[in-house]
Amino acid sequence: MIRLLWTVLVALSSLSAVELPQPVAIDPGGPGKAPSDAIVLFDGNNLDAWQHENGSAANWKVADGAMTVAAVSGDIYTRQRFGDVQLHVEWRTPAVVEGHGQERGNSGVYLQSRYEVQVLDSYDNVTYSNGQAAAVYKQYIPLVNASRGPGEWQCYDIVFRAPRFGADGSLESPAVMTVFHNGVLVQDHVELRGATTNVGEPVYQAHGPLPLMLQDHHNPLSYRNIWLRELSAGR
């Protein structure tokens, strides 16, 4: 009798587990290939997903599967707007080293056009630590310097949760970032104090979904294989 009861309980437990909601199956992709549920923003072919701030077509240079900052052409923005995302972006600083500190391979990945993860040649290049590669610019120093050498491809994998604002524009919860640089955890669920600023304290201004931005800092940076996955609103 006890054995029979046990068998019934196990069967009911298994049935209950099977009936729970199942996660959606996707193709996870691989090197150079985005997951099947991702929005591909740049696959090496064109800049159709991008524009300049004034709405004109992005005019960075596209060659050999990469896009490169065209000098003094301006930042570029995605045509789509986003909230919470998982972002993958690969980047490369010039192989020929020129300048030092902030002048060496400078650019930035701006979530929602205002929250920057710094891009910089930080290989054997000392600058202020909250302005080096993988810093949340002027807010959080990376846990380690995981930089590869000049001219080598590097990658960021970023989980970004957008800030939430009340109906009156007040901040209800700050933006949060987790960042992996070349596969190494460098920002661990850090809470941002506001939008990126070079001088003064960061502050929040209420907003909704906004474009992703790549910065033109007058250095010939290259980017490739950019995709993101939109995430649910839950934290």
C-alpha positions as CSV (number, residue, x, y, z in Angstrom):
1,M,0.0,0.0,0.0
2,I,2.8,2.4,0.9
3,R,4.6,1.5,-2.3
4,L,1.5,2.2,-4.3
5,L,0.9,5.6,-2.6
6,W,4.5,6.5,-3.3
7,T,4.2,5.6,-7.0
8,V,1.1,7.7,-7.3
9,L,2.7,10.7,-5.6
10,V,5.8,10.5,-7.9
11,A,3.5,10.3,-11.0
12,L,1.5,13.3,-9.9
13,S,4.7,15.3,-9.2
14,S,6.1,14.4,-12.6
15,L,2.8,15.4,-14.3
16,S,2.8,18.8,-12.4
17,A,6.3,19.5,-13.5
18,V,5.5,18.8,-17.2
19,E,2.5,21.1,-17.0
20,L,4.6,24.1,-15.9
21,P,5.2,26.8,-18.5
22,Q,8.1,25.8,-20.7
23,P,10.7,28.3,-22.0
24,V,10.7,29.1,-25.7
25,A,13.4,27.1,-27.6
26,I,15.8,29.2,-29.7
27,D,18.9,28.6,-31.8
28,P,21.6,30.1,-29.5
29,G,23.8,31.0,-32.5
30,G,27.6,30.9,-32.1
31,P,30.7,32.8,-33.1
32,G,29.6,35.5,-35.6
33,K,26.0,34.3,-35.5
34,A,23.3,35.9,-33.4
35,P,20.7,33.9,-31.5
36,S,17.5,33.3,-33.5
37,D,15.4,35.7,-31.3
38,A,17.9,38.6,-31.6
39,I,17.5,41.8,-33.6
40,V,20.6,42.1,-35.8
41,L,21.8,45.7,-35.9
42,F,24.9,45.1,-38.0
43,D,25.9,41.9,-39.8
44,G,28.8,43.4,-41.9
45,N,26.8,44.3,-45.0
46,N,25.1,47.7,-44.5
47,L,24.1,50.5,-42.1
48,D,20.4,50.3,-42.8
49,A,19.6,50.0,-39.1
50,W,21.5,53.2,-38.3
51,Q,21.2,56.9,-38.7
52,H,22.7,60.1,-37.5
53,E,21.0,62.3,-34.9
54,N,19.4,64.5,-37.6
55,G,17.8,61.5,-39.3
56,S,20.2,61.3,-42.2
57,A,21.6,57.9,-43.3
58,A,24.7,56.7,-41.3
59,N,27.8,57.4,-43.3
60,W,30.5,55.4,-41.4
61,K,32.6,53.2,-43.7
62,V,31.6,49.6,-44.3
63,A,34.3,47.2,-45.5
64,D,35.4,43.6,-44.8
65,G,32.5,42.9,-42.6
66,A,33.1,45.9,-40.3
67,M,32.0,49.5,-39.9
68,T,34.5,52.1,-39.1
69,V,34.1,55.6,-37.7
70,A,34.4,58.2,-40.5
71,A,36.2,61.2,-39.1
72,V,34.0,63.9,-37.8
73,S,30.9,62.3,-39.3
74,G,29.1,62.2,-36.0
75,D,27.6,59.6,-33.7
76,I,25.2,57.0,-35.1
77,Y,21.9,55.8,-33.6
78,T,19.7,52.8,-34.2
79,R,16.5,53.6,-36.0
80,Q,14.7,51.4,-33.4
81,R,14.2,52.4,-29.8
82,F,14.8,49.9,-27.0
83,G,14.3,49.4,-23.2
84,D,15.8,46.4,-21.4
85,V,18.2,44.5,-23.6
86,Q,21.0,41.9,-23.8
87,L,23.5,43.5,-26.2
88,H,26.5,41.9,-28.0
89,V,29.0,44.2,-29.8
90,E,32.5,43.6,-31.1
91,W,35.0,46.4,-31.6
92,R,38.6,47.0,-32.6
93,T,40.9,49.9,-31.9
94,P,43.5,50.8,-34.6
95,A,46.5,48.5,-35.0
96,V,48.8,51.5,-35.4
97,V,48.9,53.2,-31.9
98,E,48.7,57.0,-31.9
99,G,48.3,59.2,-28.8
100,H,47.9,58.1,-25.3
101,G,45.3,58.0,-22.5
102,Q,41.8,59.1,-23.8
103,E,43.2,59.9,-27.3
104,R,44.0,56.2,-28.0
105,G,41.1,54.5,-29.7
106,N,38.3,56.3,-28.0
107,S,34.6,55.6,-28.6
108,G,31.6,54.5,-26.6
109,V,28.6,52.3,-26.5
110,Y,25.6,54.2,-25.2
111,L,22.6,52.3,-24.0
112,Q,19.4,54.3,-24.6
113,S,21.7,57.0,-26.1
114,R,22.8,58.2,-22.6
115,Y,24.4,55.4,-20.5
116,E,27.9,54.8,-21.7
117,V,30.2,51.8,-21.6
118,Q,33.6,53.2,-22.6
119,V,35.5,51.9,-25.6
120,L,39.2,52.6,-25.5
121,D,42.6,51.0,-26.2
122,S,43.4,50.2,-22.6
123,Y,46.2,47.7,-23.4
124,D,49.3,49.1,-21.7
125,N,47.6,52.5,-21.7
126,V,47.0,54.2,-18.4
127,T,44.2,56.8,-18.0
128,Y,41.7,57.6,-15.3
129,S,40.3,54.3,-14.2
130,N,36.6,55.2,-14.6
131,G,37.4,56.2,-18.1
132,Q,39.2,53.1,-19.4
133,A,37.7,50.3,-21.5
134,A,34.7,48.6,-20.0
135,A,34.1,51.4,-17.4
136,V,30.6,52.7,-17.0
137,Y,32.0,56.1,-17.9
138,K,32.8,58.3,-14.9
139,Q,30.7,56.0,-12.6
140,Y,32.2,52.5,-12.3
141,I,35.7,51.2,-12.7
142,P,35.8,47.7,-14.3
143,L,36.6,44.9,-12.0
144,V,39.6,44.0,-14.1
145,N,41.3,45.2,-17.3
146,A,40.5,42.4,-19.8
147,S,41.8,44.4,-22.8
148,R,43.3,42.8,-25.9
149,G,46.1,44.5,-27.8
150,P,45.6,47.2,-30.5
151,G,44.1,45.9,-33.7
152,E,42.6,42.8,-32.1
153,W,38.9,42.3,-32.0
154,Q,37.2,42.5,-28.6
155,C,33.6,42.1,-27.4
156,Y,31.2,43.4,-24.9
157,D,28.2,41.4,-23.7
158,I,25.9,43.7,-21.8
159,V,22.7,43.1,-19.8
160,F,20.9,46.4,-19.4
161,R,17.8,47.2,-17.4
162,A,16.4,50.6,-18.2
163,P,15.5,53.0,-15.4
164,R,11.8,53.3,-14.4
165,F,10.0,56.6,-13.9
166,G,6.8,57.5,-12.2
167,A,3.9,59.4,-13.9
168,D,5.3,62.6,-12.4
169,G,8.8,61.9,-13.9
170,S,10.4,60.9,-10.6
171,L,12.9,58.0,-10.6
172,E,11.3,54.8,-9.3
173,S,14.3,52.5,-10.0
174,P,17.8,53.2,-11.5
175,A,19.3,51.7,-14.7
176,V,21.3,48.6,-14.0
177,M,24.2,47.1,-16.0
178,T,26.1,43.9,-16.1
179,V,29.0,43.8,-18.5
180,F,31.4,41.1,-19.8
181,H,34.5,42.2,-21.6
182,N,36.0,39.4,-23.7
183,G,34.0,36.9,-21.7
184,V,35.2,38.3,-18.3
185,L,32.8,39.8,-15.8
186,V,33.8,43.5,-15.4
187,Q,30.6,45.2,-14.2
188,D,28.4,43.2,-11.8
189,H,24.8,44.4,-11.7
190,V,25.8,48.0,-11.0
191,E,23.2,50.7,-10.4
192,L,23.8,53.8,-12.5
193,R,23.5,57.2,-10.8
194,G,22.2,58.9,-13.9
195,A,23.0,59.6,-17.5
196,T,26.7,59.7,-18.6
197,T,28.3,63.1,-18.2
198,N,32.0,64.2,-18.6
199,V,31.7,67.0,-16.0
200,G,29.6,67.1,-12.9
201,E,27.3,64.6,-11.2
202,P,25.1,62.3,-13.3
203,V,21.4,62.9,-13.1
204,Y,18.3,61.3,-14.5
205,Q,15.7,62.8,-16.8
206,A,12.5,60.8,-17.3
207,H,12.4,59.0,-20.7
208,G,11.0,55.9,-22.4
209,P,12.7,53.6,-24.9
210,L,15.5,55.2,-26.8
211,P,18.1,54.2,-29.5
212,L,21.4,52.6,-29.0
213,M,24.2,55.0,-29.9
214,L,27.8,54.5,-31.0
215,Q,30.1,57.4,-30.5
216,D,32.3,59.2,-33.0
217,H,35.2,60.4,-30.8
218,H,37.3,61.3,-33.9
219,N,39.2,57.9,-33.7
220,P,38.9,55.3,-36.4
221,L,37.3,52.6,-34.3
222,S,35.7,49.6,-36.0
223,Y,32.6,47.6,-35.0
224,R,31.1,44.4,-36.2
225,N,28.6,41.7,-35.3
226,I,26.1,43.8,-33.3
227,W,22.9,42.3,-32.1
228,L,20.6,42.6,-29.1
229,R,17.7,40.7,-27.5
230,E,14.8,42.6,-26.0
231,L,14.2,41.5,-22.5
232,S,11.0,41.3,-20.5
233,A,10.2,44.1,-18.0
234,G,10.9,42.0,-15.0
235,R,14.1,42.4,-13.0
